[in-house]
Amino acid sequence: MLKLLDLALPFARRLDPEDAHRLALRALSALPILRARDDPRLRVSAFGLDFPNPVGLAAGFDKNAEVPDAALRLGFGFVEVGSLTPRPQSGNPRPRVFRLPADEGLINRLGFNNEGIEAARARLDARAGRLGVVGVNIGANRDSRDRIADYVTGIEVLAPFASYLTVNVSSPNTPGLRQLQAGAVLDDLLARAADARDRAKLRRPLLLKIAPDLSLQELDELVEIARERGIDGMIVSNTTVSRSRDLRDPNASEEGGLSGKPLFALSTWMLSETYKRVEGAIPLIGVGGIDSADTAWRKLRAGASLLQLYSGLTYKGFGLVRTIKDGLIERLKKDGHHSIADVVGADVKLR
């Protein structure tokens, strides 16, 4: 069944990216996919959760929690749904997703288009009791008068149905959202978010997703606040608004967040710099440009305990998940390691 999905890739690339994405969601929900057991050497423990393997599906693919179990059956070690806002919103006008085939990248300016937390809550409630780590990524409505309150609402409503919660303050497609990553505003946000987490009947790990475009001074401050407020994990990183001169595709001039292969170097550098600063206190999830076992391995060695991918699926198909896991096992064997934890941060020179 997985091969059928990947055989449809050439056809899907002829469609508008959002139409192709909707088609992929429908196919996943309809196809019976049997999951094979993962090699025990791929198991990871982080922020109080156990993962059968480190390869996760990033937020953005399953915005409305429609197919988390189908995605888990594809072989992902965990799935993150969202981003979800308290109220439904349509996002920015179409077209708002652009492929960069010449660069194997994507640009999106979706703007947190989603059906709202109540629709997702109902779907997540319906899967209660099923196995698998399913995180929930929460955001703020574009027209909200109190964006911090939006995050608190998301935590309060969705905590009972999430394996973990991610505070997304790093999307470049909601005006002003990235300002929540800085100073007193971030401190207030994380204080109120952590309080909501701690008041919840079921205390869930609280993660923070950051941008790759921060200065090192901004990163210093952000990590200090995250540690002081008891954040359980960090996701490094979201899409970038920067554009390399090396980009060849005509769509590279489109506004929005750039992901895929062009993001790999920047996001991996930001990952290693974050790893230095958390000093082992906060596990990291590495995201950005993972499209092979080699890029996954380099993320781990740059400080990631877990991985997430999305854009790579556009060009490599869902078989990429198995390719990465098989490649990680081969590298563990070759280097004589017994687990993923043995290689986390191996390439980072600590301060």
Rosetta blueprint (number, residue, H / E / L):
1 M L
2 L H
3 K H
4 L H
5 L H
6 D H
7 L H
8 A L
9 L H
10 P H
11 F H
12 A H
13 R L
14 R L
15 L L
16 D L
17 P H
18 E H
19 D H
20 A H
21 H H
22 R H
23 L H
24 A H
25 L H
26 R H
27 A H
28 L H
29 S H
30 A H
31 L L
32 P L
33 I L
34 L L
35 R L
36 A L
37 R L
38 D L
39 D L
40 P H
41 R H
42 L H
43 R L
44 V E
45 S E
46 A E
47 F L
48 G L
49 L E
50 D E
51 F E
52 P L
53 N L
54 P L
55 V E
56 G E
57 L E
58 A L
59 A L
60 G L
61 F L
62 D L
63 K L
64 N L
65 A L
66 E L
67 V L
68 P H
69 D H
70 A H
71 A H
72 L H
73 R H
74 L L
75 G L
76 F L
77 G L
78 F E
79 V E
80 E E
81 V E
82 G E
83 S E
84 L E
85 T L
86 P L
87 R L
88 P L
89 Q E
90 S L
91 G L
92 N L
93 P L
94 R L
95 P L
96 R L
97 V E
98 F E
99 R E
100 L E
101 P L
102 A L
103 D L
104 E L
105 G E
106 L E
107 I E
108 N E
109 R L
110 L L
111 G L
112 F L
113 N L
114 N E
115 E L
116 G L
117 I H
118 E H
119 A H
120 A H
121 R H
122 A H
123 R H
124 L H
125 D H
126 A H
127 R L
128 A L
129 G L
130 R L
131 L L
132 G L
133 V E
134 V E
135 G E
136 V E
137 N E
138 I E
139 G L
140 A L
141 N L
142 R L
143 D L
144 S L
145 R L
146 D L
147 R H
148 I H
149 A H
150 D H
151 Y H
152 V H
153 T H
154 G H
155 I H
156 E H
157 V H
158 L H
159 A H
160 P H
161 F H
162 A L
163 S L
164 Y E
165 L E
166 T E
167 V E
168 N E
169 V L
170 S L
171 S L
172 P L
173 N L
174 T L
175 P L
176 G L
177 L H
178 R H
179 Q H
180 L H
181 Q H
182 A L
183 G H
184 A H
185 V H
186 L H
187 D H
188 D H
189 L H
190 L H
191 A H
192 R H
193 A H
194 A H
195 D H
196 A H
197 R H
198 D H
199 R H
200 A L
201 K L
202 L L
203 R L
204 R L
205 P L
206 L E
207 L E
208 L E
209 K E
210 I E
211 A L
212 P L
213 D L
214 L L
215 S L
216 L H
217 Q H
218 E H
219 L H
220 D H
221 E H
222 L H
223 V H
224 E H
225 I H
226 A H
227 R H
228 E H
229 R L
230 G L
231 I L
232 D L
233 G E
234 M E
235 I E
236 V E
237 S L
238 N L
239 T L
240 T E
241 V L
242 S L
243 R L
244 S L
245 R L
246 D L
247 L L
248 R L
249 D L
250 P H
251 N H
252 A H
253 S H
254 E L
255 E L
256 G L
257 G E
258 L E
259 S E
260 G E
261 K H
262 P H
263 L H
264 F H
265 A H
266 L H
267 S H
268 T H
269 W H
270 M H
271 L H
272 S H
273 E H
274 T H
275 Y H
276 K H
277 R H
278 V H
279 E L
280 G L
281 A L
282 I L
283 P L
284 L E
285 I E
286 G E
287 V E
288 G L
289 G L
290 I L
291 D L
292 S L
293 A H
294 D H
295 T H
296 A H
297 W H
298 R H
299 K H
300 L H
301 R H
302 A L
303 G L
304 A L
305 S L
306 L E
307 L E
308 Q E
309 L E
310 Y L
311 S H
312 G H
313 L H
314 T H
315 Y H
316 K H
317 G L
318 F L
319 G H
320 L H
321 V H
322 R H
323 T H
324 I H
325 K H
326 D H
327 G H
328 L H
329 I H
330 E H
331 R H
332 L H
333 K H
334 K H
335 D H
336 G L
337 H L
338 H L
339 S L
340 I H
341 A H
342 D H
343 V L
344 V L
345 G L
346 A L
347 D L
348 V L
349 K L
350 L L
351 R L
